[in-house]
Amino acid sequence: MGLFGLGRSKRTVGLDIGSGYIKVIVMDHGKGKPKVAMAAATPLVADAIVEGEVMDPTLVASTIRSLFETAGLKDKKVVTAVGGRDVIIKRIQMDRMKEADAREVIRWEAEQHVPFDMESVELDFQILDPHDEGLQMSVLLVAAKRELIENKTALLYDAGLEPEIIDIDAFALHNAFELNYPEAMNGVVGFVNIGHETTNVNLLERGMPVLTRDLAFGTRRLRENLQRERGLTAEAAEDILEGRTSDPELEEFIGQRADEIALGVERAAAFLQTSTTQEGLSRIYVCGGGARVLRMSEAIADRLQVPAEIANPVQRVDVEPGAFDQISIADMGPMLMLSVGLALRRAA
């Protein structure tokens, strides 16, 4: 699902503008399955993006330009995404009707579910059960503040790029996850993306995104806690977060912080179980920079009492030789799920 997009190309550039890193995946959509043709990433100066808001657009645009230049990327059209508190994703029930008819009434339906001024949002939707015959149909409603999209578009133009598609980050993550883990498209599973400032919790029921939540927790807060509460230097804290060093004495500390994420997943799963399904959570997949932190996935699994594993963004995606010459897939892999999902998109 994308908010807009035109044209068709055999090559897609997925651009993930995160608070900690900017990541790029180039996907070749030529013959056969999609293939990763190139991957590149660069860290972003601290506080250039805070809580999803670009505080220094000039600096961020310059960093994007430098990344493209260093990587030798000449492409100008990119696929990127928006997310955060200014995006609402909600599963709703509507009278069954054709998609064209639903498009005529979706704004009226959205007024009952979206806490934004309808004049200031972009709306999209997807019918989740188009082949059922009941009087009601299940619809995934998406609302994004227009200002959010306009700001992202302006940032790209400042960087000398053009948005081919602006997606929703939860959907792009889902696209990459579905391709890499088709076996997870049964039952209820959790997909958790631990970012620099925010953790995205996505619950899927038989492959359908049914609940998404953002938690105000990320590797930035964990780094600050390590420095403040455990007296680590910035470099030592970063080594822990990057998985380069381990300290048994910190396992309990990190486990306590992982509990915050696990509790958020637990509450979301409990809400889902009482509202839409009787099935319990069967497995957790973890990605993002936080997935590399010592014992993070294990601590989440311990809290929820379900298996957890670190998700691989190229588990079932073909990779061209040399695609990861500029970055290490072993080190950066968990952080690339969103950019891979974006690069899998092709404008219709």
C-alpha positions as CSV (number, residue, x, y, z in Angstrom):
1,M,0.0,0.0,0.0
2,G,1.5,3.3,-1.0
3,L,0.1,6.8,-0.7
4,F,1.1,7.7,-4.2
5,G,3.3,6.6,-7.0
6,L,3.5,6.5,-10.8
7,G,5.7,4.9,-13.4
8,R,7.4,1.5,-13.6
9,S,11.0,0.7,-13.5
10,K,13.2,-2.5,-13.5
11,R,15.2,-0.9,-10.6
12,T,13.9,0.4,-7.3
13,V,15.8,2.4,-4.7
14,G,14.5,2.0,-1.2
15,L,15.6,4.9,1.1
16,D,15.1,4.5,4.8
17,I,15.8,7.8,6.6
18,G,16.2,6.8,10.2
19,S,17.1,8.8,13.3
20,G,20.4,6.9,13.6
21,Y,21.3,5.8,10.1
22,I,20.3,6.4,6.5
23,K,20.0,3.2,4.6
24,V,19.7,2.5,0.9
25,I,18.8,-0.8,-0.9
26,V,18.8,-1.0,-4.7
27,M,16.6,-3.8,-6.0
28,D,16.7,-5.2,-9.5
29,H,13.3,-6.2,-10.7
30,G,14.5,-7.6,-14.1
31,K,14.1,-11.2,-15.0
32,G,13.2,-13.7,-12.3
33,K,13.0,-12.9,-8.6
34,P,14.0,-9.4,-7.3
35,K,17.7,-9.2,-6.5
36,V,19.5,-6.8,-4.2
37,A,21.9,-5.0,-6.5
38,M,23.5,-2.6,-4.0
39,A,23.3,-1.7,-0.3
40,A,24.7,1.4,1.4
41,A,24.4,3.2,4.7
42,T,25.7,6.1,6.7
43,P,25.3,7.3,10.3
44,L,23.3,10.5,10.9
45,V,24.5,13.2,13.2
46,A,22.9,13.0,16.6
47,D,19.6,15.0,17.1
48,A,19.3,15.7,13.3
49,I,16.1,13.8,13.6
50,V,14.3,13.6,16.9
51,E,11.1,11.6,17.5
52,G,10.6,11.3,13.8
53,E,10.8,15.1,13.2
54,V,13.6,16.4,11.0
55,M,15.3,19.1,13.1
56,D,17.9,20.0,10.6
57,P,16.6,19.4,7.0
58,T,19.7,20.9,5.4
59,L,22.0,18.6,7.2
60,V,19.8,15.5,6.6
61,A,19.5,16.4,2.9
62,S,23.3,16.9,2.6
63,T,23.9,13.5,4.3
64,I,21.6,11.8,1.8
65,R,23.3,13.4,-1.1
66,S,26.7,12.4,0.3
67,L,25.6,8.8,0.7
68,F,24.4,8.6,-2.9
69,E,27.6,10.2,-4.2
70,T,29.8,7.9,-2.1
71,A,27.8,4.8,-3.2
72,G,28.0,5.9,-6.8
73,L,24.2,6.0,-7.1
74,K,22.9,8.0,-10.0
75,D,19.2,7.1,-9.5
76,K,16.9,10.1,-8.7
77,K,13.6,8.3,-8.0
78,V,13.3,6.6,-4.6
79,V,10.7,4.8,-2.5
80,T,10.6,5.9,1.0
81,A,8.1,5.8,3.9
82,V,6.4,7.7,6.7
83,G,5.4,6.5,10.1
84,G,5.1,7.5,13.8
85,R,2.3,9.2,15.7
86,D,1.1,11.2,12.7
87,V,0.1,7.9,11.0
88,I,-3.0,5.9,12.0
89,I,-3.4,2.3,11.0
90,K,-6.6,0.7,12.1
91,R,-8.7,-2.3,11.2
92,I,-12.3,-1.4,10.9
93,Q,-15.6,-2.9,9.8
94,M,-17.7,-1.5,7.0
95,D,-20.8,-2.5,5.0
96,R,-19.7,-4.8,2.2
97,M,-19.3,-3.0,-1.1
98,K,-17.1,-2.8,-4.1
99,E,-13.8,-1.1,-3.7
100,A,-14.8,1.8,-6.0
101,D,-17.8,2.5,-3.8
102,A,-15.8,2.2,-0.7
103,R,-13.4,4.8,-2.0
104,E,-16.4,7.2,-2.2
105,V,-17.3,6.8,1.5
106,I,-14.0,6.0,3.2
107,R,-13.5,9.6,4.3
108,W,-16.8,9.6,6.1
109,E,-15.9,6.2,7.7
110,A,-12.5,7.6,8.7
111,E,-14.0,10.5,10.6
112,Q,-15.2,7.9,13.2
113,H,-11.8,6.4,13.7
114,V,-9.1,9.0,13.0
115,P,-8.3,11.7,15.6
116,F,-7.1,14.1,13.0
117,D,-8.8,16.9,11.0
118,M,-10.0,15.2,7.9
119,E,-9.0,18.2,5.8
120,S,-5.4,17.7,6.8
121,V,-4.9,14.0,6.1
122,E,-4.2,11.6,3.2
123,L,-6.3,8.4,3.3
124,D,-5.9,5.0,1.9
125,F,-7.4,1.6,2.6
126,Q,-7.3,-2.1,1.8
127,I,-10.2,-4.6,1.9
128,L,-8.8,-7.5,3.8
129,D,-11.6,-10.0,3.0
130,P,-12.6,-9.1,-0.6
131,H,-13.9,-12.6,-1.4
132,D,-16.1,-13.1,1.6
133,E,-19.9,-12.8,1.3
134,G,-20.9,-11.4,4.7
135,L,-22.8,-8.2,5.1
136,Q,-19.7,-6.6,6.7
137,M,-16.2,-6.4,5.4
138,S,-12.9,-6.0,7.2
139,V,-10.9,-3.0,6.0
140,L,-7.4,-1.8,6.9
141,L,-7.6,2.0,7.2
142,V,-4.6,4.3,6.9
143,A,-4.5,8.0,7.6
144,A,-1.3,10.1,7.4
145,K,-1.1,13.8,8.1
146,R,-0.6,15.7,4.8
147,E,2.1,17.8,6.4
148,L,4.1,14.7,7.2
149,I,4.1,13.6,3.5
150,E,4.8,17.2,2.3
151,N,7.8,17.5,4.7
152,K,9.2,14.1,3.5
153,T,8.8,15.1,-0.1
154,A,10.5,18.5,0.4
155,L,13.4,16.8,2.1
156,L,13.9,14.5,-0.8
157,Y,13.8,17.3,-3.3
158,D,16.4,19.2,-1.2
159,A,18.5,16.1,-1.5
160,G,18.1,16.1,-5.3
161,L,15.8,13.1,-5.3
162,E,12.2,12.5,-6.4
163,P,9.7,10.4,-4.4
164,E,8.4,7.6,-6.7
165,I,6.3,6.1,-3.9
166,I,5.7,7.2,-0.3
167,D,4.8,4.1,1.7
168,I,3.9,3.4,5.3
169,D,6.8,2.0,7.2
170,A,4.8,-0.8,8.8
171,F,3.6,-2.0,5.4
172,A,7.1,-1.9,3.9
173,L,8.4,-3.9,6.9
174,H,5.5,-6.4,6.3
175,N,6.4,-6.8,2.6
176,A,10.0,-7.7,3.4
177,F,8.9,-9.9,6.3
178,E,6.3,-11.8,4.2
179,L,8.8,-12.5,1.4
180,N,11.5,-13.7,3.8
181,Y,9.3,-15.7,6.2
182,P,6.3,-17.1,4.3
183,E,6.0,-19.8,7.1
184,A,5.1,-17.0,9.5
185,M,2.0,-16.1,7.6
186,N,0.0,-18.5,9.7
187,G,-1.5,-17.9,13.1
188,V,-0.6,-14.8,15.1
189,V,3.0,-13.6,15.1
190,G,4.7,-10.5,16.3
191,F,7.2,-8.5,14.2
192,V,9.2,-6.0,16.3
193,N,11.4,-3.3,14.7
194,I,13.6,-1.7,17.4
195,G,14.9,1.5,16.0
196,H,17.0,4.4,17.2
197,E,14.2,6.2,19.0
198,T,11.0,4.2,18.4
199,T,10.1,0.5,18.5
200,N,7.4,-0.5,16.0
201,V,5.2,-3.5,17.1
202,N,3.3,-5.2,14.3
203,L,1.0,-8.1,14.9
204,L,0.0,-10.3,12.0
205,E,-2.9,-12.7,11.9
206,R,-2.6,-15.2,9.1
207,G,-0.3,-12.8,7.3
208,M,-2.6,-9.8,7.6
209,P,-1.4,-6.7,9.6
210,V,-4.1,-6.4,12.3
211,L,-2.5,-4.2,14.9
212,T,0.4,-1.7,14.9
213,R,1.8,0.2,17.8
214,D,4.8,2.5,18.4
215,L,6.7,2.4,21.7
216,A,8.8,5.3,22.8
217,F,11.9,3.2,23.3
218,G,14.9,2.7,21.1
219,T,18.7,2.2,21.1
220,R,19.2,5.9,21.8
221,R,17.6,5.7,25.2
222,L,19.4,2.4,25.9
223,R,22.7,4.1,25.1
224,E,21.9,7.0,27.4
225,N,20.9,4.7,30.2
226,L,24.2,2.7,29.8
227,Q,26.2,5.9,30.1
228,R,24.1,7.5,32.9
229,E,23.4,4.5,35.1
230,R,26.4,2.3,34.4
231,G,29.0,4.9,33.8
232,L,30.0,3.7,30.3
233,T,31.7,6.0,27.8
234,A,29.8,6.8,24.6
235,E,32.2,4.5,22.7
236,A,31.8,1.6,25.2
237,A,28.0,1.9,25.2
238,E,28.0,1.9,21.4
239,D,30.1,-1.2,21.3
240,I,27.5,-2.9,23.4
241,L,24.6,-1.7,21.2
242,E,26.5,-2.7,18.1
243,G,27.1,-6.2,19.5
244,R,30.9,-5.8,19.3
245,T,31.4,-6.5,23.0
246,S,29.4,-8.3,25.6
247,D,29.4,-7.9,29.4
248,P,27.6,-10.6,31.6
249,E,27.1,-7.9,34.2
250,L,25.0,-5.9,31.8
251,E,22.7,-8.8,30.8
252,E,20.3,-8.2,33.7
253,F,20.3,-4.4,32.9
254,I,19.5,-5.0,29.2
255,G,17.0,-7.6,30.1
256,Q,15.1,-5.1,32.2
257,R,15.0,-2.6,29.3
258,A,13.9,-5.4,26.9
259,D,11.0,-6.0,29.3
260,E,9.6,-2.6,28.2
261,I,9.4,-3.8,24.7
262,A,8.0,-7.2,25.7
263,L,5.4,-5.5,27.8
264,G,4.2,-3.4,24.9
265,V,4.0,-6.5,22.7
266,E,2.2,-8.4,25.5
267,R,-0.4,-5.7,25.8
268,A,-0.9,-5.5,22.1
269,A,-1.3,-9.2,21.8
270,A,-3.8,-9.3,24.7
271,F,-5.9,-6.5,23.1
272,L,-5.8,-8.5,19.8
273,Q,-6.9,-11.7,21.5
274,T,-9.9,-10.1,23.2
275,S,-11.0,-8.0,20.2
276,T,-10.5,-10.0,17.0
277,T,-9.2,-13.5,17.6
278,Q,-8.9,-16.2,20.2
279,E,-5.4,-17.3,19.0
280,G,-2.4,-16.5,21.1
281,L,0.9,-15.2,20.0
282,S,3.1,-18.0,18.6
283,R,6.4,-16.4,17.7
284,I,8.3,-13.1,17.7
285,Y,10.6,-11.8,15.0
286,V,13.0,-8.9,15.9
287,C,14.8,-6.5,13.6
288,G,16.2,-3.0,13.7
289,G,19.4,-1.7,15.3
290,G,18.1,-2.9,18.7
291,A,18.0,-6.5,17.5
292,R,21.9,-6.6,17.7
293,V,22.0,-5.7,21.3
294,L,23.2,-8.4,23.7
295,R,20.3,-10.7,24.8
296,M,17.6,-8.4,23.5
297,S,15.7,-11.0,21.5
298,E,16.2,-13.6,24.3
299,A,14.9,-11.2,26.9
300,I,11.8,-10.6,24.8
301,A,11.3,-14.3,24.4
302,D,11.6,-14.9,28.1
303,R,9.0,-12.3,29.0
304,L,6.5,-13.5,26.4
305,Q,7.2,-17.2,26.7
306,V,7.3,-17.6,23.0
307,P,10.3,-18.3,20.6
308,A,12.0,-15.1,19.3
309,E,14.5,-14.8,16.5
310,I,16.4,-12.0,14.7
311,A,14.9,-11.5,11.3
312,N,17.1,-11.6,8.2
313,P,16.1,-9.1,5.5
314,V,17.6,-11.3,2.8
315,Q,16.7,-14.7,4.1
316,R,14.9,-15.5,0.8
317,V,15.9,-12.5,-1.3
318,D,18.5,-13.1,-4.0
319,V,21.7,-10.9,-3.7
320,E,23.9,-10.0,-6.6
321,P,27.7,-10.5,-6.2
322,G,29.2,-7.4,-4.6
323,A,25.9,-6.0,-3.5
324,F,27.2,-5.7,0.1
325,D,30.7,-4.6,-0.7
326,Q,30.0,-1.2,1.0
327,I,28.5,-2.5,4.2
328,S,28.5,-5.7,6.1
329,I,25.3,-7.7,6.0
330,A,26.4,-9.5,9.1
331,D,26.7,-6.2,11.1
332,M,23.9,-4.2,9.4
333,G,21.5,-6.9,8.4
334,P,18.8,-6.4,11.2
335,M,18.7,-2.6,10.3
336,L,17.9,-3.2,6.6
337,M,14.5,-4.8,6.8
338,L,12.6,-1.5,6.1
339,S,14.9,-0.4,3.2
340,V,14.6,-3.9,1.7
341,G,10.8,-3.7,2.0
342,L,10.8,-0.3,0.3
343,A,13.0,-1.5,-2.5
344,L,10.6,-4.5,-3.1
345,R,7.9,-2.0,-4.1
346,R,7.3,-1.2,-7.7
347,A,5.2,1.7,-8.8
348,A,2.1,0.6,-10.7
